[in-house]
Amino acid sequence: MKTTPFSQFFKKNYRLFLWFLVVLPILLRLNYMVFYVYSDKTNQIKKGEDLVLGMHTVFPPFAFNGHPDSEDSFPTQDGEYASGFDSLLANKIAEKIGKKLIIKHYGYPAILDSIPNESTDIIMGGMNATKERLKTMEAVEYYSPAVGVLIRKDDPRFKDLKGDTVSKKDFQNIALKAARDNNPIKYSTITHSTFDLPNETTRTLQEWRLLGGGLARENSTESSFLVKNKSADICLFDYPPIKLLSDNDQSFKAFKLEGFTIPPVALFLKKDRNDGLKEKLIQAVQEINEKEKEDLLNKAFQDFVHIQSLRQQPQNTFVKMFKQLPFYRKAFIISVTLALNGLFLGFFLSLLVLLMKLFASHQKNSPKGVIYVKKALLMFIDGIDNALKAVPMIIQVLIVSKILTHQFDFFQKEQFLATFYTALLLLTINTAFNLAAIMFRNIRFLDQGQIEGAYALGMNNKQVFQHIIFEQTFQRTYPFIWDQLIINFKDTAVFGLIGVANLVYQANKEIAITFDGITPLLLISLIYLFLVNVVYILNRKHHPKKA
C-alpha cells in the first residue's frame, strides 16, 4: 500500500488526532451553548420602535443584577436580568413614549462609548450629570439624591452624631477638628464619580481637610470595604447606595449630609440627536412625580432584599462558593469557548502568517522590485506583532470595540454576539501572531545540516518544508500551544469591559448583590487555577518530555 505524506504525518502524530477527536465534540457543544442557547433571539432591536438602554449592574439600588424569579427584574439582550431604580424608571419612561424597553449590559467605561457609537439610545446607572459628562453627552435629570456619608459605628470622631442627618456645618467642624488633631478623615468613593473628579465638590472636601486620593474604587461595595478595614474613615456618594450598605452591615451607620449639593442623577443620550428623543424623555420624566419616583426607589430596595433572600448566603466561605458556583456556569462556558476557539482559529491563522513571513524573509536571488515588496511585508508583519505585544489586551479591547461598533450595524444591535465576536477576533489575532513568532524562531534554530542533506538527497522545496521544517517546527512549538491556551484563559478576564459575560464580569455582579468581596474573587481564582492545571496535565500526558 502506497504511503502518502498525510498517512506518514498521521502515524507520527496519531495521539494528537485522538485528542482532536475528543476535543472537537466538546468544542461543538460549547459553541452550540453560546450561539443557540445563550444568544437571545427574542430581544431583537427594532429601530424606531424600541428604547435601547445601556446600563451596568454594580451600583444598587440604582442598578444591580436581577433574578428570573423577581417580578421587578427585566430580561436583558444578553440573556441576563437587570433590576434597580433605573430599570424600573426606564420601563415607565418607555411606556410613556410608546416604546419597548431593551436593556444591554455594559462594563465601565464601555457603557460611555455606547452613546457616541449609537449602540444604545440612553444610558443609566446612578450616574451624576457632571460637567465632564455634559461635554460629550446630553443629560435628562431624573433624581436629586442627598449626599450620603457611611461611617463605622466605632469611630469616636462621630460619636456625637444622632439621627440619620448631619448638617454641612457640623460635619465640617468634625473634619477640621480631626485635621487639627493630626488624625484627618480619609474618604473613599467610586471611581469617576463627582467625589473623585477634580471639581467644586472635591475642592470643598479639600478645604475641610478631608483626605482622598487613591481611595476610589470601581463600585460602592469595594469602596465600603476600605472603611470596614480602616483604610478609609468614610464613604461619600449618593445616599441611596450608602443606606443600602448600612442596612446590610450592622458595623456601619449612614447619614444624609444636609446643605451639600451634588449634580442630579441623569440619563444620558447622544448630543445633537434630531429625532426628538430628548424632548420626549424630558416630558416623560416630568410626568413622573416625586412620589412615584420614591415608590420606584422603595420598590428597588425591596427587590434587592428579595433577590438576596433568594440567594440565601451561608456563613462558611467554602459553602458560599459551592452555593454560588451555578451562577458562574454561563460565564465559565463563554470563557472556555472563547479561549478554545481563539486557540484553534489562531493556530490556523498562524500558519498563514508564518508562510507570509517565510516568503518575505527569503529575499535571496529575488528581483529588486520583489525585494522591496518582501521588505514591506516583513515590516508590516513585524509591526503588527510588536503592537500586539506592546499594547495591553485591555486597551486593545476598548479600541477594537469602538472601531467595530462605529463601522458596522451588527455590532450596534446584536450586543451578545457582537461582544463575543470582538473578544474572539482579538484572541485569534493575538494567538496567531504569538504562535507564528514562536514557529519562525524555531525554524531559524533548525539544524541547517539536515536541510542541506535533504536537498542533496534530491528533495524539492515542498518536501523539505513538509518533512523537515514543518514537522520539526511543529514538534518544538507544540508545548507553546498549551501555554497559549493558558494565556487565552487569562485574557478572557478583560472582556467584561465590553459586556462579555466572563468570570470576572460575573464576580463583580455577585459582589454588588451579596456585598461579599472575597468569595466571588476566591471562587473565580479557583476556577482559573482548575483550568490551568487541566491544561498542564493534558500537556504532560501528551508530551511528557516537553511539559
N, C-alpha and C positions, 0 to 999 in steps of 0.2 A: 504493500500500500504506500502510495506516494505521500510523503510528508510535506506539509505546507508551512510557511512562516507562522501562520496563525496557530496551527496544531503544535508546533515547536514551542511557541510562546505559552500556549495553554498548559502544556506538560510541565513547563518550568514554574508556572505561576498558578497551578490548579487550585491551591489553597486560597489564593486571592479571589478567584472566581467563585469559590464556595462561599466566602464571606460576602461577596457581592450578591449572591442569590439569597442569602439570609437577610441582608440589609435592605434589598430592593422592596420586598413586600411591606417592611416596616415603614420605609420612606413613602411608599404609595399610600399607606394608611394614614400617616401623619399629614400628607398633603390633602387627602380627602377630608380630614377633620378641619383643616384650615380653610379650604376653598369651598366646601359644601356644607359643613356643619356650622362653623363659626361665622362665615360670611353671611350676614343677614340680608336677604333679598327683599324683605318686606318694607324696609325703610329707604326706598329709593327716592332721591330728591327730585321733585318736580319744580322747576324754576317758575317763579311767579305764584305758585300755589302753596309753597312751604316757607316757613320761617326757620332758617338753619341757625341753631345756637351752638356756639363753641364754648365749652366750659371744662374746668378741671374739677376734681372731686377730693380735694385735700384741705378744705377750709370750712369745716362745719361751724355753725348751722347754715351758712350760705350755700355751700356745695360739698357734698360728700357722697361716698359710694352707696348706691341703693341696694335693694333686695327684691327678688321676684315676688316675695310674699307680702310686700308692703304696698298698700293701695296708693301711697303718695310717691312711689318711685316710678320713674319714666324710663322706658327702654331707649337705649342709645344705638347709634348706627353700627357700632362695633359689637353688638350683642350683649353689652353690659347694661347696668342700670344706674341712673343718677337720681339723687334726692337732694333736698335742701330748699331753702327760701328762694333761691334764684330760679331753680327749675319750676317751682310752683308759680312764681310770679310770671315767668316767661310763658308758661302754658296759658295763664289768664290773659296775658297780652296778645298771644297768638289768636285766642278765641275772639278777642275784641276787634282785631283787624282782619278776621276771616281767613286765617291761615292755619295749616297743620304744623305743629312743632316737631322739628327733627333735631336731635341732640347729638353732637360729636364730642368725644373725649379728647382732650389735649393735655400734654405736659406743659410746663413753663420753661422757657419763654415761647415755645412753638405756638401757643394759643394767640399771642400777639401778632404773629405772622399770618394767621388765618384770615385776618381782616384785609390787609392790602392785596393778598393774592386771591381774594373772593372765595375762599373755601367755606366761609361762613358769612351769614348776614350780620349777626351780632355776636358779641362775646360777653360772658358774665362770669363772676367768681368772687364776689365780695371785693371787687377792685374799686379803689377810690379814683375820682376824677382829678388826678394830679395834673399840674401844668405840663409835665413831661409827656404824659399820655395824650393830652389835648393837642399837642403839637402834631401828632400823626393820625389821630382818630377823632371822630365826632363822639360826643357823650350825651346820653339821656339819663339824667339823675333820677333815681327812684327811691332812695332811702338815705336818711341822715342819721347815722348812729352816733351815740355818745362815745367818747374816748374811754376805753377800758383799761384798768390797771389790775394786774394779777400779782399778788404778794404771797409770801409764806406767812402763815399764821404765827410762826415762832420768831419772826423778825421783830426785835424790840423797838426799832425805829418807828414802827407803825402801830404800836400797842394802843395809842390813844384814839385811833380812828374807829368810829362807831357807824352803824348802819351800812348802807350799800352805796353811799355817795361821799365824795370828798371835794371840797371847793378847790379851785385853782390856787387860791392864796394859801390855804392850809398845806396843800401838797408842796407848793413852792417853799414854804418855810421849813418843812421836813427835809426837803432836798438840800437847801442851803445850810441847815444845821448839820446835816450829815457830812457835808463837804468841809465845814469848819472843824469838825471833829476828826478829820482825816480818814473818814470812812464813807466816801461818796457813794451814792446809789448808782449801781450799774444796771442798765436796762437791756433787755433783749426784745427783738421784734422780728418781723417777717421780711425776707429779702425783697427789695424793690417796693416795699410799702412806703406810705407817706412818712413813716418814722425812720426810714432807712435812707431815703434820698435827701441830698442837700436842699433844703427849702426853709420856709419860715418856721415850720414845726420843729425841725431839728435844731435850728438856731435858738429857738426858745428853750429847748431842753439843755442846750449848752450853757445858756445864761443861768439856768438853775443848777449848774454844776453836775448835771447827770452825765454819766459816762456811758457812751455807746461804743460804736466802733468795733467791728469784728464779732459782734454778738448777734448778727442777723442770721436767721435760719430759713429753710425753704418753706416751712409750714408752721402753723400755730402749735402743734404738738411738740415738735422738736424745740421750738422756742421756749415752751414751758419747762422742758427738761433742764434747760440751763438754770432756771430759777430753782427747780427742785434740788439739783446737785450743787447749788450755791455758786455757780459760775457767773450768775447774774442775780440781781435782787428783785427785779420786777419785769413783767411783760407789758408792753404797750402796743395795743392795736384796737380795733373796733370792739365795743362792749359785748355784742352777742357771742362771738367765739371765746372771749375772756370768761363770760358767765358759764359757758358750756364746760370749759376746762375746770373751773371751780366746782361745778356740780359733780364732776367725775373724780375729783381728788380732794379728800377732806383736809389735806395739809395746806390747801390754797384758800385764799379769800379774794373775791372780786369786788372792785369799786368802779363806780362811774366818776370820771373826772369832770366836774362841772366847770363851765366857763372856759373850756379849752376846745376849740373847734378844729375839725379836720375836713377836707373835701368830702362831699357826699359820695356814697357808693353809686356807681352808674353802670349802665350797659353801654357798650361801645360799638360803633359801626364805621364804615369807611367814609372818609371825607368826600364831599362833593358828589354824593350819590344823587342822581337826577330822577329817581323813580318815586320820590315822595315818601320813602320808608321812614325817614327821620320824623317827619310831621305826624305820620300815623302812630309811631311809637310814643311820641310826646303826648298825643291826645289820649292814647290808651292808658298811659301811666297816670295822667291827670284824672282819668275816670275811676281809677282805683284809689279810694280814700285811705286815710291813715289807719282807720280801724281795720279795714280789710287787709292792709299790709301787716299790721300787728298780728292779726289772726293767722295769716300765712306763715309769719315768723314763728308763732307759737306751735303751729302745725309741724313746722320743720324740726323744732325742738322735740316734740312728741315722737315724730318719725325717727329721729336719731336714737332716742331711748328705746323705741320699739325694735329697731334693727339691732341695737346692742343686745337686747333680750333674746332675739332670735339666734344670736351668735353664742350666747351662754359661755362666756370666757371662764375657764377654770383657773385656779391659782398656780398650780405647778407649771413651770416653763415647758417641760417636755410634753405634758398633757396638752398644753396650749398649742404647741407645734403640731401635734398629732391631730388636734381638732381643726386647726387652720389649713392643714395640708390639702383637703379637697378644693379649697378656694384657689389654689395655685395650679390646678390641673390644666386649665386653658393656657395660662402663661407658660407653663412647662412645655406643653406641646408646641406652642408657637415658637418658643426659644430654640427647642431642639430641631424643629423643622427648618428654621432659618439657618442654623449652623450647618446642618447636613446638606441642605440644598446649596448653600453658599460654597461648601467644600466640593460637591460633585460638579456643579457648573463651573466653579473657579478652576478646578483641575483641567477640564477640557479646554477652557479658555487659556489656561497657562501654556498648553501645548501649542496653541496658535501664536501666543506671544513669544514663546521660545523659538519657534520656526522663523518668525519675523526677525527676531534678534540675531539668530544664526545667519540668516540671509544678509542682514545689514552688516554683520561683523566680517563676513567673508568678502573682502574688497580686493584681494589679490587678482591680478590679470583682468580686472573689470575695466570697461571704458571709463573715461574721465567723467562723463555726464552721469553714468550709473553710480560711480563712487560718491558723487555729491548727493545723489538721492539716498544712497545707503547711509551716508553720514547723517543726513537729516532725519531719516527713520530711526537710526540708533539714538540720536539726541532726543527725539520725541518719546521713545520708549523709556529711556533713562530718566527723562524729565518727569514723566508720569510716575515712575517708580519712586523717585526722590520725593515728589509731592505727597504721595500716599504714605511714605514713611515719616515725613516731617509733620504733616498736618494731623492732629489728633482726631480719632474717629468721631468724637463729639462735635467737632467743628465741621467735619465732612457731612455729618447727618444734617445739620442745620442748613448748610449751603445747598446741598443737593435737593433737600426737601423744598426749599424756597424756589429753586430753579424749576423743578418738575411741576409744582403746583401753579407756578406763574405761567408756564408754557402749555400745559396740557389740561383739558377739561376733565379728563378721567381722574386726575389726581386732586381735583377740587371737589368732585362729587362722591366718589367711592372711597370713603375715608379708611375703612378697614383694609381693603385690598391695596389701596394706594400707599398707605404707610408700610404695609408688608412688602410690596414690590420695591419701595425705596430702600428699605433695610436690606432686602435680598440683593439688589443691584450693588450696593456698597460692599457687602460681604463677598460677593462674587468677584468684583474687580480687585479688591484688596487681596483675596486669596490667590487669584490668578497671577498677579504681579509678584507676590511673595514666593510662590512656588516656582514661577518662571526664573526668578533671580537665583534661587537655590539650584535649580537644574542647570542653568547656564554656568554657574560657578563650579558645579560638579563636572561638567563637560570639560572645562578648562584644566581640571586636575586629573583627567584620564591619562592612562599610560599611552603616550604617543607611539611607543614601540608596537603596541597591539594594532593600532590603526594603520601604521605603515606596513606591518606584516600582512594585514588583511588585504591591503591594496596589492602587495607583492604576490599574494595568492590568487589575484585576479578578480577580487570583489569590486563591484561598482559602488558609486556614492550611496545609492539607496540601500544596498546590502550592508555596507559599513555602518550606516546610521542605524539600521534596524537591528542588526545582530550584535553590534559592539557599543556604539554610542548610546542609543536609546535604552538598551537593556541594562547596561551598567549604570547609566544615569538614573534610571527608574529605581533600581535596587538601592542606590545611595540616597535617593530622595525620599524613599518610602517612609522612613521614620519621621521625617519632617511633615509628612501629610497628616499624621496623627497629631503632631504638635500644632499644626494649623487648625485642626478641628477644635482643640482646646482654646486657641486664640479666638475662634469664631464664637464659641460658647460665651467667652468673657465679653466679646464685643457686642453681643446682643443686649447687654445691660444698658447701653446708652440709648437704645431706640425708643425708650419710653418718652423721651423728649418730644417726639412727633406723634405719640399716641399709640405706638405698638404695645400691645398688652403683654409685655415681657415680665420676667420675675421681679425686677426692681420696681417696675410700674405698679405691679400688684402689691408689693410690700408697702409702698408709700400709701396706697389706698387703705391697706389694713391698719397702718399706723394711725391714719386720720380717724378711722371708725372705732378703734379699740383703745387709743391713747397709750399704746404699748410700743415703745420704740426699740425694744430689744428683741422680742420674739420673732417678728417678721424678718428682721435682718439676719438673725441667727439661723432661721429656717432656710432662707434662700442661700446663705453661705453653705449650709449642709447640702443643699441641692446641687450647687455648683461643685462642691467637693465630691459628691457622688458621681456626677457626670465626668469629671476629670479622672477619677480613679477607674471608672469603667473604661475610658479611653486608654489609660496606662495598662490595664490588664489585657485588653484586646491587642495592644501593640506588643506586649511581652509574649503573649500566646503565639502570635503570628510571626513575630520577628525577634526571637529571644536574644540573638547576638547583638542587635542594634538597639534594643529597648533600654 
